[in-house]
Amino acid sequence: MAAARVHPGADVDPSATLGEDTVVWHLAQVREGAVLGGECIVGRGAYVGPGVRIGDRVKLQNHALVYEPAVLEDGVFIGPAVVLTNDLYPRSTGVDGALKRPDDWDALGVTVREGASVGARAVVVAGRTIGRWALVGAGATVTADVPDHALVVGTPARRIGWVGRAGEPLERAGDGKWRCPRTGEIYVEGEGRLERVSG
Ligand SMILES: CC(C)(COP(=O)(O)OP(=O)(O)OC[C@H]1O[C@@H](n2cnc3c(N)ncnc32)[C@H](O)[C@@H]1OP(=O)(O)O)[C@@H](O)C(=O)NCCC(=O)NCCS
């Protein structure tokens, strides 16, 4: 393991923490107090807001925007130009016309749980949670929490299937069960949820 590598031209605040083997590419910005684990990749032009917490082996693709106080667990994939928003009813000013400062509003972060992926140019509305190993299709607008292993697409995002830990859509295996074509793992569906039972 080696110390984190920050390319010249990246802007990483001195108070941010980067784990071993994490790489930050040029034109990326990591704000004050952000914490990134080990073996992360922060792509060109990506933005990590103040105090954002990111686990190990997380990929932020080019121009992904991760607004505070988002939490990204281990193994999360954030595609190019994704926006994880933090304000449901945004305004630049209060009704008095004065500029709103950080203390004048409560930021509401997005949570992306272990192993989940968010496809290119998707937008996740403030405060929503993307469940473990879920997959959000390219261009989706996520307006509600996404269950573990759900495959969601569209605006607003709707579930069109299930994905396993390998990321590929699962195939029906009868009797409420689903099989991963890549790994053979078996999952069981019940009450709108999916759980891995073998593999
Ligand atoms: C969502 C996704 C995983 C589906 O892939 P798939 O299982 O091969 O699905 P299919 O292409 O067979 O499409 C299934 C249906 O969903 C629709 N669909 C697929 N992707 C969609 C998307 N991103 N948004 C809206 N609808 C989508 C298809 O039109 C099709 O609809 P139909 O049944 O009415 O014809 C894939 O399209 C996707 O968006 N992957 C993310 C890619 C990405 O952003 N990668 C980031 C790294 S660059």
The ligand as an SDF file (V2000), in Angstrom:
LIG
                    3D

 48 50  0  0  0  0  0  0  0  0999 V2000
  -30.0960    0.0720  -16.9190 C   0  0  0  0  0  0  0  0  0  0  0  0
  -29.1720   -0.8790  -17.6570 C   0  0  0  0  0  0  0  0  0  0  0  0
  -28.2430   -1.6060  -16.6720 C   0  0  0  0  0  0  0  0  0  0  0  0
  -30.0540   -1.8770  -18.3740 C   0  0  0  0  0  0  0  0  0  0  0  0
  -29.2710   -2.7360  -19.1500 O   0  0  0  0  0  0  0  0  0  0  0  0
  -29.9290   -4.1050  -19.7220 P   0  0  0  0  0  0  0  0  0  0  0  0
  -30.2650   -5.0020  -18.5980 O   0  0  0  0  0  0  0  0  0  0  0  0
  -29.0110   -4.6140  -20.7740 O   0  0  0  0  0  0  0  0  0  0  0  0
  -31.3380   -3.6060  -20.2630 O   0  0  0  0  0  0  0  0  0  0  0  0
  -31.9260   -3.5030  -21.7360 P   0  0  0  0  0  0  0  0  0  0  0  0
  -31.0120   -2.7100  -22.6150 O   0  0  0  0  0  0  0  0  0  0  0  0
  -32.3150   -4.8850  -22.1650 O   0  0  0  0  0  0  0  0  0  0  0  0
  -33.2240   -2.6480  -21.4720 O   0  0  0  0  0  0  0  0  0  0  0  0
  -34.3360   -3.1000  -20.7430 C   0  0  0  0  0  0  0  0  0  0  0  0
  -35.4120   -2.0310  -20.8350 C   0  0  0  0  0  0  0  0  0  0  0  0
  -35.0100   -0.9050  -20.0470 O   0  0  0  0  0  0  0  0  0  0  0  0
  -34.8670    0.2550  -20.8830 C   0  0  0  0  0  0  0  0  0  0  0  0
  -33.6530    0.9360  -20.4320 N   0  0  0  0  0  0  0  0  0  0  0  0
  -32.4050    0.4300  -20.3920 C   0  0  0  0  0  0  0  0  0  0  0  0
  -31.5600    1.3390  -19.8810 N   0  0  0  0  0  0  0  0  0  0  0  0
  -32.2970    2.4280  -19.6090 C   0  0  0  0  0  0  0  0  0  0  0  0
  -31.9720    3.6760  -19.0520 C   0  0  0  0  0  0  0  0  0  0  0  0
  -30.7170    3.9720  -18.6680 N   0  0  0  0  0  0  0  0  0  0  0  0
  -32.9710    4.5710  -18.8660 N   0  0  0  0  0  0  0  0  0  0  0  0
  -34.2390    4.2670  -19.2490 C   0  0  0  0  0  0  0  0  0  0  0  0
  -34.6030    3.0730  -19.7730 N   0  0  0  0  0  0  0  0  0  0  0  0
  -33.6280    2.1760  -19.9460 C   0  0  0  0  0  0  0  0  0  0  0  0
  -34.7400   -0.2810  -22.2910 C   0  0  0  0  0  0  0  0  0  0  0  0
  -35.1860    0.6750  -23.2240 O   0  0  0  0  0  0  0  0  0  0  0  0
  -35.6240   -1.5040  -22.2300 C   0  0  0  0  0  0  0  0  0  0  0  0
  -36.9790   -1.0750  -22.2870 O   0  0  0  0  0  0  0  0  0  0  0  0
  -38.0880   -1.9650  -23.0840 P   0  0  0  0  0  0  0  0  0  0  0  0
  -38.1190   -3.2820  -22.3340 O   0  0  0  0  0  0  0  0  0  0  0  0
  -39.3190   -1.1560  -22.9520 O   0  0  0  0  0  0  0  0  0  0  0  0
  -37.5680   -2.1130  -24.4720 O   0  0  0  0  0  0  0  0  0  0  0  0
  -28.2750   -0.0840  -18.6810 C   0  0  0  0  0  0  0  0  0  0  0  0
  -29.0370    0.3190  -19.7870 O   0  0  0  0  0  0  0  0  0  0  0  0
  -27.6230    1.1410  -18.0470 C   0  0  0  0  0  0  0  0  0  0  0  0
  -28.1570    2.2450  -18.0390 O   0  0  0  0  0  0  0  0  0  0  0  0
  -26.4070    0.9240  -17.5050 N   0  0  0  0  0  0  0  0  0  0  0  0
  -25.5970    1.9540  -16.8820 C   0  0  0  0  0  0  0  0  0  0  0  0
  -24.5310    2.4400  -17.8640 C   0  0  0  0  0  0  0  0  0  0  0  0
  -23.6820    3.5080  -17.2390 C   0  0  0  0  0  0  0  0  0  0  0  0
  -24.1390    4.5890  -16.9270 O   0  0  0  0  0  0  0  0  0  0  0  0
  -22.4290    3.1890  -16.9840 N   0  0  0  0  0  0  0  0  0  0  0  0
  -21.5460    4.1160  -16.2650 C   0  0  0  0  0  0  0  0  0  0  0  0
  -20.1080    3.9010  -16.6700 C   0  0  0  0  0  0  0  0  0  0  0  0
  -19.7290    4.7970  -18.1330 S   0  0  0  0  0  0  0  0  0  0  0  0
  1  2  1  0
  2  3  1  0
  2  4  1  0
  2 36  1  0
  4  5  1  0
  5  6  1  0
  6  7  2  0
  6  8  1  0
  6  9  1  0
  9 10  1  0
 10 11  2  0
 10 12  1  0
 10 13  1  0
 13 14  1  0
 14 15  1  0
 15 16  1  0
 15 30  1  0
 16 17  1  0
 17 18  1  0
 17 28  1  0
 18 19  1  0
 18 27  1  0
 19 20  2  0
 20 21  1  0
 21 22  1  0
 21 27  2  0
 22 23  1  0
 22 24  2  0
 24 25  1  0
 25 26  2  0
 26 27  1  0
 28 29  1  0
 28 30  1  0
 30 31  1  0
 31 32  1  0
 32 33  2  0
 32 34  1  0
 32 35  1  0
 36 37  1  0
 36 38  1  0
 38 39  2  0
 38 40  1  0
 40 41  1  0
 41 42  1  0
 42 43  1  0
 43 44  2  0
 43 45  1  0
 45 46  1  0
 46 47  1  0
 47 48  1  0
M  END
$$$$
